[in-house]
């Protein structure tokens, strides 16, 4: 997958294929390193080629991490109300206040990478991908917050929760399932970029903006531009809904128990279906907080992201019986 990602990036110019290829390359390298490191951390010898191949299954000609379903008992979902959301946020703020030193390591990466990739799109032929690219990073946000879930879990249990314990997720019994879920989220991210580019082509054809001002005028002052905004936001909402449904409590569950990715995704979906109103409010809170945090050149995300990450762990504790 890593070689394939680099090949796509090298042959795709600076369009969606370029960014998608880089994303898949990055995730592939990271996931392989995580799998190998897991074996070392567990005191095992470096895996042979046959043992390493056994870590994967073939799907559609591609290798993805093999994750057996190991939990005999399916998690039980609780009903939650708005008061539970307030309490989860309050606990998230408390975790943030108790250990804010991990912000530099965990949270500045997100806005810095966003700014760099956003700057790359300023080659005007790919300017239409500017907003989809930034908005799309929220689709992999649940994976980026994995370390924050771990810190909240440790603080809840009365353990040391210094920032370096974010790396404890590498020794999680469910690390392979987390890897698998990360691949899914990365694939959805790339699919969103492809969909956004396709919508732009359908609305504007092969038109290439010659300046930022011209692009803004076409988008905000023409009927085609408003069609792009409405359709794009509608499709983006569907992608966000899918990611929210499958990931709102799945990664915290994987850190808390040794379950498979399928069980985690099913549990997350059941939690949303069992609490549609409350989960809708939570989704709006997350979306609103991310928008507010992004306004001052993404600096606000250094506070918004850890608070939401910690709060999501406490939301998991309320909605899934432990």
C-alpha positions as CSV (number, residue, x, y, z in Angstrom):
1,X,0.0,0.0,0.0
2,X,2.9,2.3,0.8
3,X,4.5,1.8,-2.7
4,X,1.1,2.2,-4.3
5,X,0.5,5.5,-2.5
6,X,3.8,6.9,-3.6
7,X,3.2,5.7,-7.2
8,X,-0.2,7.5,-7.2
9,X,1.2,10.6,-5.7
10,X,4.1,10.7,-8.3
11,X,1.8,10.3,-11.3
12,X,-1.1,12.5,-10.2
13,X,0.3,16.0,-10.3
14,X,-1.2,18.0,-7.4
15,X,-4.8,16.9,-7.5
16,X,-6.7,14.6,-5.3
17,X,-4.6,11.7,-6.3
18,X,-1.5,13.4,-5.1
19,X,-2.8,14.1,-1.6
20,X,-4.6,10.7,-1.4
21,X,-1.4,8.9,-2.4
22,X,0.6,10.8,0.3
23,X,-2.1,10.0,2.9
24,X,-2.1,6.3,2.1
25,X,1.8,6.2,2.0
26,X,1.9,7.9,5.5
27,X,-0.7,5.6,7.0
28,X,0.9,2.5,5.5
29,X,4.3,3.3,6.9
30,X,2.9,4.2,10.3
31,X,0.8,1.1,10.5
32,X,3.6,-1.3,9.6
33,X,5.8,0.3,12.1
34,X,3.1,0.0,14.8
35,X,2.6,-3.6,14.1
36,X,6.3,-4.4,14.3
37,X,6.8,-2.4,17.4
38,X,3.9,-4.1,19.1
39,X,5.8,-7.4,18.7
40,X,8.9,-6.0,20.2
41,X,7.0,-4.4,23.1
42,X,5.5,-7.7,23.9
43,X,8.9,-9.2,24.3
44,X,8.7,-11.3,21.1
45,X,11.4,-11.7,18.6
46,X,11.3,-9.8,15.3
47,X,8.8,-11.6,13.1
48,X,9.9,-13.7,10.2
49,X,8.5,-13.0,6.8
50,X,5.9,-15.7,7.2
51,X,4.9,-14.5,10.7
52,X,4.7,-10.9,9.4
53,X,2.5,-12.0,6.5
54,X,0.2,-13.7,9.0
55,X,-0.6,-10.3,10.5
56,X,-2.5,-9.4,7.3
57,X,-5.4,-10.6,5.2
58,X,-5.9,-9.9,1.5
59,X,-8.9,-7.8,0.5
60,X,-9.4,-6.8,-3.1
61,X,-5.8,-7.5,-3.9
62,X,-4.5,-5.3,-1.0
63,X,-3.1,-6.4,2.4
64,X,-4.8,-5.0,5.5
65,X,-4.2,-5.9,9.1
66,X,-6.0,-9.1,10.1
67,X,-8.1,-8.5,13.2
68,X,-9.8,-11.5,14.8
69,X,-12.9,-10.9,16.9
70,X,-11.8,-12.0,20.3
71,X,-14.4,-10.6,22.7
72,X,-17.0,-13.2,23.7
73,X,-19.3,-10.5,25.3
74,X,-20.8,-7.7,23.2
75,X,-20.7,-4.3,24.9
76,X,-24.0,-3.0,26.3
77,X,-25.3,0.4,25.3
78,X,-26.8,2.9,27.8
79,X,-29.2,5.7,27.2
80,X,-27.7,9.1,27.8
81,X,-29.1,12.6,28.0
82,X,-27.9,16.2,27.5
83,X,-26.7,16.4,31.1
84,X,-24.2,13.5,30.3
85,X,-22.8,15.6,27.5
86,X,-22.2,18.5,29.8
87,X,-20.5,16.3,32.3
88,X,-18.3,14.7,29.6
89,X,-17.2,18.2,28.5
90,X,-16.6,19.2,32.1
91,X,-14.4,16.1,32.7
92,X,-12.7,16.8,29.4
93,X,-11.8,20.3,30.6
94,X,-10.6,18.8,33.9
95,X,-8.3,16.4,32.1
96,X,-7.0,19.2,29.9
97,X,-6.3,21.4,33.0
98,X,-4.6,18.6,34.9
99,X,-2.2,17.8,32.0
100,X,-1.9,20.5,29.4
101,X,1.8,19.8,28.6
102,X,1.0,17.3,25.9
103,X,-0.6,20.1,23.7
104,X,2.6,20.9,21.9
105,X,3.3,17.4,20.9
106,X,-0.3,16.3,20.1
107,X,-2.2,19.3,19.0
108,X,0.1,21.6,17.2
109,X,0.8,18.9,14.6
110,X,-2.8,19.0,13.4
111,X,-3.0,22.8,12.6
112,X,0.6,22.9,11.3
113,X,0.0,20.0,8.9
114,X,-3.3,21.6,7.8
115,X,-1.6,24.9,7.1
116,X,1.2,23.2,5.1
117,X,-1.2,21.2,2.9
118,X,-3.5,24.1,2.5
119,X,-0.5,26.1,1.2
120,X,0.3,23.4,-1.3
121,X,-3.2,23.7,-2.8
122,X,-2.6,27.3,-3.7
123,X,-1.3,26.2,-7.0
124,X,-4.5,27.7,-8.6
125,X,-5.4,24.5,-10.5
126,X,-6.0,22.8,-7.2
127,X,-7.4,25.7,-5.3
128,X,-10.9,24.1,-5.3
129,X,-9.5,21.4,-3.0
130,X,-8.5,24.0,-0.3
131,X,-11.7,23.7,1.8
132,X,-12.3,20.0,1.2
133,X,-8.8,19.3,2.3
134,X,-9.1,21.2,5.5
135,X,-12.6,19.9,6.3
136,X,-11.5,16.4,5.5
137,X,-8.9,16.2,8.2
138,X,-11.8,16.0,10.7
139,X,-12.5,12.6,9.2
140,X,-9.3,11.2,10.6
141,X,-9.6,13.3,13.8
142,X,-10.8,10.3,15.9
143,X,-7.6,8.4,15.2
144,X,-5.5,11.5,15.9
145,X,-7.1,11.7,19.4
146,X,-6.2,8.1,20.4
147,X,-3.4,9.3,22.7
148,X,-5.8,11.7,24.4
149,X,-8.2,8.8,25.1
150,X,-5.3,6.9,26.7
151,X,-4.4,9.8,29.0
152,X,-8.0,10.2,30.2
153,X,-8.2,6.4,30.7
154,X,-5.0,6.4,32.9
155,X,-6.2,9.5,34.9
156,X,-9.5,7.8,35.5
157,X,-7.8,4.8,36.9
158,X,-5.5,6.8,39.2
159,X,-2.4,6.0,37.1
160,X,0.4,8.4,36.0
161,X,-0.9,10.4,33.0
162,X,2.1,12.3,31.9
163,X,2.1,13.2,28.2
164,X,4.6,10.5,27.2
165,X,2.0,7.9,28.1
166,X,0.3,8.6,24.8
167,X,2.7,6.1,23.3
168,X,1.2,3.4,25.5
169,X,-1.4,2.9,22.8
170,X,1.3,1.1,20.8
171,X,1.2,-1.7,23.5
172,X,-2.6,-1.9,23.5
173,X,-3.9,-5.5,23.0
174,X,-6.2,-4.0,20.3
175,X,-3.5,-2.1,18.4
176,X,-4.2,-4.2,15.2
177,X,-7.9,-3.3,15.3
178,X,-7.0,0.4,15.8
179,X,-4.7,0.1,12.8
180,X,-7.6,-1.4,10.8
181,X,-10.0,1.4,11.8
182,X,-7.3,3.9,10.8
183,X,-7.1,2.4,7.4
184,X,-10.9,2.7,7.1
185,X,-10.8,6.4,8.1
186,X,-8.0,7.2,5.7
187,X,-9.9,5.5,2.9
188,X,-13.0,7.7,3.7
189,X,-10.8,10.8,3.7
190,X,-9.4,10.0,0.2
191,X,-12.9,9.2,-1.0
192,X,-14.2,12.6,0.3
193,X,-11.4,14.4,-1.7
194,X,-12.3,12.5,-4.8
195,X,-16.0,13.3,-4.3
196,X,-15.2,17.0,-3.8
197,X,-13.2,17.2,-6.9
198,X,-15.8,15.4,-8.9
199,X,-18.5,17.8,-7.7
200,X,-16.4,20.8,-8.7
201,X,-15.8,19.3,-12.2
202,X,-19.6,18.6,-12.6
203,X,-20.4,22.2,-11.7
204,X,-17.6,24.2,-13.3
205,X,-16.3,21.7,-15.9
206,X,-12.6,22.1,-16.6
207,X,-12.4,25.8,-15.5
208,X,-9.2,26.6,-13.7
209,X,-9.2,29.8,-11.5
210,X,-6.5,32.3,-12.3
211,X,-6.5,33.9,-8.9
212,X,-7.9,33.5,-5.4
213,X,-10.1,36.6,-5.9
214,X,-11.6,35.2,-9.1
215,X,-12.2,31.8,-7.4
216,X,-14.0,33.5,-4.5
217,X,-16.1,35.6,-6.8
218,X,-17.2,32.5,-8.8
219,X,-18.0,30.5,-5.7
220,X,-19.9,33.2,-3.7
221,X,-21.6,35.4,-6.4
222,X,-22.8,32.9,-9.0
223,X,-25.5,30.3,-9.1
224,X,-23.0,27.7,-10.0
225,X,-20.9,28.6,-7.0
226,X,-23.8,28.3,-4.6
227,X,-24.7,25.0,-6.2
228,X,-21.1,23.9,-5.5
229,X,-21.5,25.0,-1.8
230,X,-24.8,23.4,-1.2
231,X,-24.1,20.1,-2.9
232,X,-20.5,20.0,-1.5
233,X,-21.7,20.6,2.0
234,X,-24.5,18.0,1.6
235,X,-22.1,15.3,0.4
236,X,-19.6,16.3,3.1
237,X,-22.2,16.0,5.7
238,X,-22.9,12.4,4.6
239,X,-19.2,11.6,4.9
240,X,-19.0,13.2,8.3
241,X,-22.1,11.3,9.4
242,X,-20.6,8.0,8.4
243,X,-17.3,8.7,10.3
244,X,-19.1,10.0,13.3
245,X,-21.3,6.9,13.4
246,X,-18.5,4.3,13.2
247,X,-15.9,6.1,15.3
248,X,-17.7,8.1,18.1
249,X,-16.9,5.5,20.7
250,X,-15.1,2.8,18.7
251,X,-11.5,3.8,19.4
252,X,-12.1,4.4,23.1
253,X,-13.7,0.9,23.2
254,X,-10.6,-0.6,21.5
255,X,-8.3,1.0,24.1
256,X,-10.6,-0.2,27.0
257,X,-11.1,-3.8,25.8
258,X,-9.6,-6.3,23.6
259,X,-12.2,-6.4,20.8
260,X,-12.1,-6.5,17.1
261,X,-12.6,-3.6,14.7
262,X,-16.0,-4.9,13.6
263,X,-17.3,-5.2,17.1
264,X,-16.0,-1.6,17.9
265,X,-17.7,-0.2,14.8
266,X,-21.0,-2.0,15.5
267,X,-20.9,-0.8,19.1
268,X,-20.4,2.8,17.9
269,X,-23.2,2.6,15.4
270,X,-25.5,1.1,18.1
271,X,-24.6,3.9,20.5
272,X,-25.7,6.5,17.9
273,X,-28.9,4.6,17.0
274,X,-29.8,4.2,20.7
275,X,-29.3,7.9,21.4
276,X,-30.1,9.7,18.2
277,X,-31.0,13.0,19.7
278,X,-28.2,13.2,22.2
279,X,-25.6,12.1,19.7
280,X,-26.9,14.7,17.2
281,X,-26.3,17.3,19.8
282,X,-22.8,15.9,20.5
283,X,-22.0,16.0,16.8
284,X,-23.1,19.6,16.6
285,X,-20.9,20.5,19.6
286,X,-17.9,18.9,18.0
287,X,-18.5,20.6,14.6
288,X,-19.1,24.0,16.2
289,X,-16.0,23.7,18.4
290,X,-13.9,22.7,15.4
291,X,-15.1,25.7,13.4
292,X,-14.5,28.1,16.3
293,X,-11.0,26.6,16.9
294,X,-10.2,26.9,13.2
295,X,-11.1,30.6,12.8
296,X,-7.9,32.2,14.3
297,X,-5.6,30.5,11.9
298,X,-6.2,27.1,13.5
299,X,-4.5,28.2,16.8
300,X,-7.7,27.5,18.7
301,X,-7.4,23.8,17.8
302,X,-4.6,23.5,20.3
303,X,-7.3,23.8,23.0
304,X,-10.3,22.5,21.2
305,X,-8.8,19.2,20.1
306,X,-7.5,18.0,23.5
307,X,-10.7,19.0,25.3
308,X,-12.9,17.2,22.7
309,X,-10.5,14.2,22.8
310,X,-10.7,13.9,26.6
311,X,-14.4,14.5,26.6
312,X,-15.0,11.8,24.0
313,X,-13.4,9.2,26.4
314,X,-15.8,10.3,29.1
315,X,-18.7,10.1,26.7
316,X,-17.7,6.5,25.9
317,X,-17.7,5.7,29.6
318,X,-21.2,7.0,29.9
319,X,-22.7,5.4,26.8
320,X,-21.0,2.0,26.9
321,X,-21.4,-0.2,30.0
322,X,-18.0,-1.2,31.3
